[in-house]
Amino acid sequence: MRQAIDDSGLTRYRIALDTNIDESALAKFYNGHRGLSMAALDRLGKYLGLRIVMVRTPKQKGG
């Protein structure tokens, strides 16, 4: 996601405005200090033209 933000050529401020994601939340996400809600991730992914796929990893038996 960070690479897509960098590749967009847009500032995080512009992305935050356009996606209605709090600028400080986006900065913390970008720097790896916190996550974003599923709704915010969805908006960000759509804005950046990404297809985000979530896959559940099966639990290992005996662990």
N, CA, C and O atoms as CSV, one atom per row, in Angstrom:
chain,resi,resn,atom,element,x,y,z
A,1,MET,N,N,0.835,-1.178,0.000
A,1,MET,CA,C,0.000,0.000,0.000
A,1,MET,C,C,0.884,1.247,0.000
A,1,MET,O,O,0.609,2.227,-0.692
A,2,ARG,N,N,1.950,1.179,0.795
A,2,ARG,CA,C,2.870,2.326,0.861
A,2,ARG,C,C,3.456,2.627,-0.521
A,2,ARG,O,O,3.566,3.784,-0.926
A,3,GLN,N,N,3.830,1.560,-1.234
A,3,GLN,CA,C,4.403,1.747,-2.574
A,3,GLN,C,C,3.381,2.377,-3.511
A,3,GLN,O,O,3.730,3.233,-4.323
A,4,ALA,N,N,2.130,1.963,-3.406
A,4,ALA,CA,C,1.077,2.528,-4.258
A,4,ALA,C,C,0.867,4.008,-3.948
A,4,ALA,O,O,0.636,4.807,-4.855
A,5,ILE,N,N,0.946,4.373,-2.671
A,5,ILE,CA,C,0.836,5.778,-2.290
A,5,ILE,C,C,1.990,6.570,-2.898
A,5,ILE,O,O,1.788,7.637,-3.478
A,6,ASP,N,N,3.198,6.035,-2.757
A,6,ASP,CA,C,4.372,6.713,-3.323
A,6,ASP,C,C,4.265,6.826,-4.846
A,6,ASP,O,O,4.566,7.873,-5.419
A,7,ASP,N,N,3.835,5.742,-5.494
A,7,ASP,CA,C,3.746,5.715,-6.952
A,7,ASP,C,C,2.658,6.635,-7.496
A,7,ASP,O,O,2.697,7.024,-8.664
A,8,SER,N,N,1.690,6.981,-6.654
A,8,SER,CA,C,0.585,7.820,-7.125
A,8,SER,C,C,1.051,9.227,-7.477
A,8,SER,O,O,0.409,9.910,-8.276
A,9,GLY,N,N,2.159,9.666,-6.891
A,9,GLY,CA,C,2.646,11.020,-7.137
A,9,GLY,C,C,1.861,12.084,-6.389
A,9,GLY,O,O,2.107,13.278,-6.563
A,10,LEU,N,N,0.921,11.658,-5.560
A,10,LEU,CA,C,0.100,12.585,-4.790
A,10,LEU,C,C,0.625,12.693,-3.365
A,10,LEU,O,O,1.273,11.777,-2.858
A,11,THR,N,N,0.345,13.796,-2.741
A,11,THR,CA,C,0.727,13.938,-1.342
A,11,THR,C,C,-0.247,13.149,-0.471
A,11,THR,O,O,-1.387,12.899,-0.864
A,12,ARG,N,N,0.210,12.769,0.695
A,12,ARG,CA,C,-0.692,12.092,1.640
A,12,ARG,C,C,-1.825,13.036,2.023
A,12,ARG,O,O,-2.944,12.585,2.270
A,13,TYR,N,N,-1.556,14.329,2.075
A,13,TYR,CA,C,-2.596,15.308,2.375
A,13,TYR,C,C,-3.703,15.254,1.324
A,13,TYR,O,O,-4.884,15.238,1.673
A,14,ARG,N,N,-3.335,15.226,0.045
A,14,ARG,CA,C,-4.317,15.174,-1.036
A,14,ARG,C,C,-5.117,13.870,-0.979
A,14,ARG,O,O,-6.337,13.870,-1.148
A,15,ILE,N,N,-4.420,12.772,-0.741
A,15,ILE,CA,C,-5.092,11.472,-0.650
A,15,ILE,C,C,-6.066,11.472,0.524
A,15,ILE,O,O,-7.190,10.986,0.400
A,16,ALA,N,N,-5.641,12.012,1.652
A,16,ALA,CA,C,-6.515,12.077,2.829
A,16,ALA,C,C,-7.766,12.885,2.530
A,16,ALA,O,O,-8.869,12.475,2.893
A,17,LEU,N,N,-7.610,14.020,1.877
A,17,LEU,CA,C,-8.766,14.851,1.523
A,17,LEU,C,C,-9.721,14.112,0.588
A,17,LEU,O,O,-10.934,14.106,0.797
A,18,ASP,N,N,-9.161,13.499,-0.431
A,18,ASP,CA,C,-9.987,12.849,-1.451
A,18,ASP,C,C,-10.678,11.583,-0.948
A,18,ASP,O,O,-11.735,11.214,-1.459
A,19,THR,N,N,-10.096,10.918,0.044
A,19,THR,CA,C,-10.658,9.658,0.545
A,19,THR,C,C,-11.415,9.830,1.852
A,19,THR,O,O,-12.008,8.882,2.367
A,20,ASN,N,N,-11.388,11.056,2.388
A,20,ASN,CA,C,-12.030,11.329,3.677
A,20,ASN,C,C,-11.437,10.484,4.807
A,20,ASN,O,O,-12.146,10.044,5.712
A,21,ILE,N,N,-10.124,10.269,4.733
A,21,ILE,CA,C,-9.381,9.589,5.792
A,21,ILE,C,C,-8.601,10.661,6.544
A,21,ILE,O,O,-7.944,11.501,5.929
A,22,ASP,N,N,-8.673,10.634,7.862
A,22,ASP,CA,C,-7.961,11.610,8.665
A,22,ASP,C,C,-6.482,11.615,8.276
A,22,ASP,O,O,-5.855,10.560,8.182
A,23,GLU,N,N,-5.935,12.803,8.051
A,23,GLU,CA,C,-4.545,12.917,7.583
A,23,GLU,C,C,-3.554,12.292,8.556
A,23,GLU,O,O,-2.610,11.626,8.132
A,24,SER,N,N,-3.755,12.498,9.852
A,24,SER,CA,C,-2.804,11.922,10.818
A,24,SER,C,C,-2.937,10.401,10.867
A,24,SER,O,O,-1.944,9.702,11.069
A,25,ALA,N,N,-4.159,9.879,10.684
A,25,ALA,CA,C,-4.352,8.423,10.652
A,25,ALA,C,C,-3.657,7.832,9.431
A,25,ALA,O,O,-3.038,6.772,9.518
A,26,LEU,N,N,-3.758,8.514,8.299
A,26,LEU,CA,C,-3.094,8.043,7.091
A,26,LEU,C,C,-1.575,8.084,7.263
A,26,LEU,O,O,-0.882,7.163,6.829
A,27,ALA,N,N,-1.055,9.128,7.885
A,27,ALA,CA,C,0.385,9.236,8.124
A,27,ALA,C,C,0.868,8.121,9.051
A,27,ALA,O,O,1.921,7.529,8.814
A,28,LYS,N,N,0.110,7.837,10.094
A,28,LYS,CA,C,0.489,6.759,11.020
A,28,LYS,C,C,0.443,5.405,10.325
A,28,LYS,O,O,1.304,4.556,10.556
A,29,PHE,N,N,-0.562,5.203,9.472
A,29,PHE,CA,C,-0.645,3.962,8.698
A,29,PHE,C,C,0.547,3.856,7.754
A,29,PHE,O,O,1.202,2.816,7.686
A,30,TYR,N,N,0.822,4.919,7.038
A,30,TYR,CA,C,1.920,4.954,6.074
A,30,TYR,C,C,3.253,4.620,6.745
A,30,TYR,O,O,4.088,3.918,6.176
A,31,ASN,N,N,3.439,5.134,7.961
A,31,ASN,CA,C,4.698,4.914,8.683
A,31,ASN,C,C,4.710,3.634,9.510
A,31,ASN,O,O,5.682,3.361,10.214
A,32,GLY,N,N,3.638,2.850,9.431
A,32,GLY,CA,C,3.599,1.560,10.110
A,32,GLY,C,C,3.313,1.627,11.595
A,32,GLY,O,O,3.592,0.677,12.326
A,33,HIS,N,N,2.754,2.748,12.050
A,33,HIS,CA,C,2.498,2.908,13.477
A,33,HIS,C,C,1.089,2.529,13.884
A,33,HIS,O,O,0.804,2.387,15.074
A,34,ARG,N,N,0.193,2.361,12.902
A,34,ARG,CA,C,-1.180,1.954,13.217
A,34,ARG,C,C,-1.857,1.465,11.955
A,34,ARG,O,O,-1.387,1.715,10.845
A,35,GLY,N,N,-2.963,0.769,12.134
A,35,GLY,CA,C,-3.725,0.279,11.002
A,35,GLY,C,C,-4.842,1.240,10.650
A,35,GLY,O,O,-5.024,2.269,11.300
A,36,LEU,N,N,-5.580,0.896,9.624
A,36,LEU,CA,C,-6.756,1.655,9.221
A,36,LEU,C,C,-7.970,0.738,9.315
A,36,LEU,O,O,-7.840,-0.485,9.255
A,37,SER,N,N,-9.129,1.326,9.460
A,37,SER,CA,C,-10.353,0.536,9.481
A,37,SER,C,C,-10.541,-0.119,8.115
A,37,SER,O,O,-9.938,0.296,7.125
A,38,MET,N,N,-11.385,-1.145,8.078
A,38,MET,CA,C,-11.665,-1.811,6.812
A,38,MET,C,C,-12.284,-0.831,5.806
A,38,MET,O,O,-11.971,-0.869,4.617
A,39,ALA,N,N,-13.160,0.041,6.299
A,39,ALA,CA,C,-13.791,1.020,5.412
A,39,ALA,C,C,-12.746,1.972,4.820
A,39,ALA,O,O,-12.787,2.286,3.630
A,40,ALA,N,N,-11.815,2.425,5.656
A,40,ALA,CA,C,-10.769,3.332,5.176
A,40,ALA,C,C,-9.836,2.613,4.205
A,40,ALA,O,O,-9.439,3.189,3.192
A,41,LEU,N,N,-9.485,1.369,4.500
A,41,LEU,CA,C,-8.637,0.600,3.585
A,41,LEU,C,C,-9.334,0.408,2.244
A,41,LEU,O,O,-8.699,0.484,1.192
A,42,ASP,N,N,-10.634,0.159,2.283
A,42,ASP,CA,C,-11.397,-0.017,1.058
A,42,ASP,C,C,-11.389,1.268,0.224
A,42,ASP,O,O,-11.161,1.230,-0.985
A,43,ARG,N,N,-11.638,2.401,0.879
A,43,ARG,CA,C,-11.630,3.691,0.163
A,43,ARG,C,C,-10.248,3.979,-0.420
A,43,ARG,O,O,-10.125,4.416,-1.565
A,44,LEU,N,N,-9.217,3.729,0.376
A,44,LEU,CA,C,-7.851,3.995,-0.071
A,44,LEU,C,C,-7.491,3.095,-1.254
A,44,LEU,O,O,-6.920,3.556,-2.242
A,45,GLY,N,N,-7.825,1.822,-1.145
A,45,GLY,CA,C,-7.537,0.895,-2.237
A,45,GLY,C,C,-8.241,1.291,-3.525
A,45,GLY,O,O,-7.632,1.285,-4.594
A,46,LYS,N,N,-9.518,1.634,-3.428
A,46,LYS,CA,C,-10.265,2.052,-4.620
A,46,LYS,C,C,-9.670,3.328,-5.212
A,46,LYS,O,O,-9.539,3.454,-6.429
A,47,TYR,N,N,-9.316,4.261,-4.348
A,47,TYR,CA,C,-8.745,5.533,-4.798
A,47,TYR,C,C,-7.434,5.309,-5.559
A,47,TYR,O,O,-7.161,5.979,-6.554
A,48,LEU,N,N,-6.635,4.363,-5.079
A,48,LEU,CA,C,-5.331,4.096,-5.687
A,48,LEU,C,C,-5.417,3.080,-6.826
A,48,LEU,O,O,-4.410,2.752,-7.453
A,49,GLY,N,N,-6.629,2.586,-7.087
A,49,GLY,CA,C,-6.799,1.618,-8.177
A,49,GLY,C,C,-6.280,0.244,-7.840
A,49,GLY,O,O,-5.817,-0.479,-8.722
A,50,LEU,N,N,-6.351,-0.129,-6.573
A,50,LEU,CA,C,-5.858,-1.429,-6.121
A,50,LEU,C,C,-7.004,-2.397,-5.903
A,50,LEU,O,O,-8.124,-1.995,-5.589
A,51,ARG,N,N,-6.718,-3.646,-6.068
A,51,ARG,CA,C,-7.653,-4.712,-5.717
A,51,ARG,C,C,-7.066,-5.387,-4.488
A,51,ARG,O,O,-6.008,-6.013,-4.555
A,52,ILE,N,N,-7.754,-5.255,-3.381
A,52,ILE,CA,C,-7.268,-5.806,-2.124
A,52,ILE,C,C,-7.993,-7.112,-1.859
A,52,ILE,O,O,-9.223,-7.155,-1.838
A,53,VAL,N,N,-7.233,-8.170,-1.658
A,53,VAL,CA,C,-7.806,-9.492,-1.415
A,53,VAL,C,C,-7.363,-9.948,-0.035
A,53,VAL,O,O,-6.176,-9.940,0.291
A,54,MET,N,N,-8.330,-10.341,0.760
A,54,MET,CA,C,-8.019,-10.872,2.078
A,54,MET,C,C,-8.229,-12.370,2.069
A,54,MET,O,O,-9.248,-12.865,1.587
A,55,VAL,N,N,-7.269,-13.080,2.598
A,55,VAL,CA,C,-7.343,-14.521,2.646
A,55,VAL,C,C,-7.099,-14.958,4.076
A,55,VAL,O,O,-6.138,-14.530,4.716
A,56,ARG,N,N,-7.969,-15.806,4.564
A,56,ARG,CA,C,-7.789,-16.336,5.917
A,56,ARG,C,C,-6.771,-17.464,5.868
A,56,ARG,O,O,-6.892,-18.394,5.071
A,57,THR,N,N,-5.774,-17.369,6.725
A,57,THR,CA,C,-4.771,-18.411,6.833
A,57,THR,C,C,-5.296,-19.486,7.772
A,57,THR,O,O,-5.670,-19.189,8.907
A,58,PRO,N,N,-5.327,-20.743,7.308
A,58,PRO,CA,C,-5.833,-21.813,8.184
A,58,PRO,C,C,-4.955,-21.968,9.424
A,58,PRO,O,O,-3.731,-21.856,9.361
A,59,LYS,N,N,-5.611,-22.228,10.545
A,59,LYS,CA,C,-4.866,-22.482,11.780
A,59,LYS,C,C,-4.166,-23.823,11.676
A,59,LYS,O,O,-4.702,-24.782,11.120
A,60,GLN,N,N,-2.959,-23.874,12.221
A,60,GLN,CA,C,-2.218,-25.132,12.232
A,60,GLN,C,C,-2.741,-26.012,13.344
A,60,GLN,O,O,-3.042,-25.531,14.436
A,61,LYS,N,N,-2.847,-27.285,13.072
A,61,LYS,CA,C,-3.312,-28.228,14.078
A,61,LYS,C,C,-2.217,-28.450,15.114
A,61,LYS,O,O,-1.030,-28.500,14.793
A,62,GLY,N,N,-2.646,-28.580,16.349
A,62,GLY,CA,C,-1.685,-28.848,17.420
A,62,GLY,C,C,-0.974,-27.618,17.918
A,62,GLY,O,O,-0.015,-27.731,18.682
A,63,GLY,N,N,-1.422,-26.418,17.501
A,63,GLY,CA,C,-0.722,-25.220,17.902
A,63,GLY,C,C,-1.543,-24.376,18.699
A,63,GLY,O,O,-1.101,-23.309,19.126
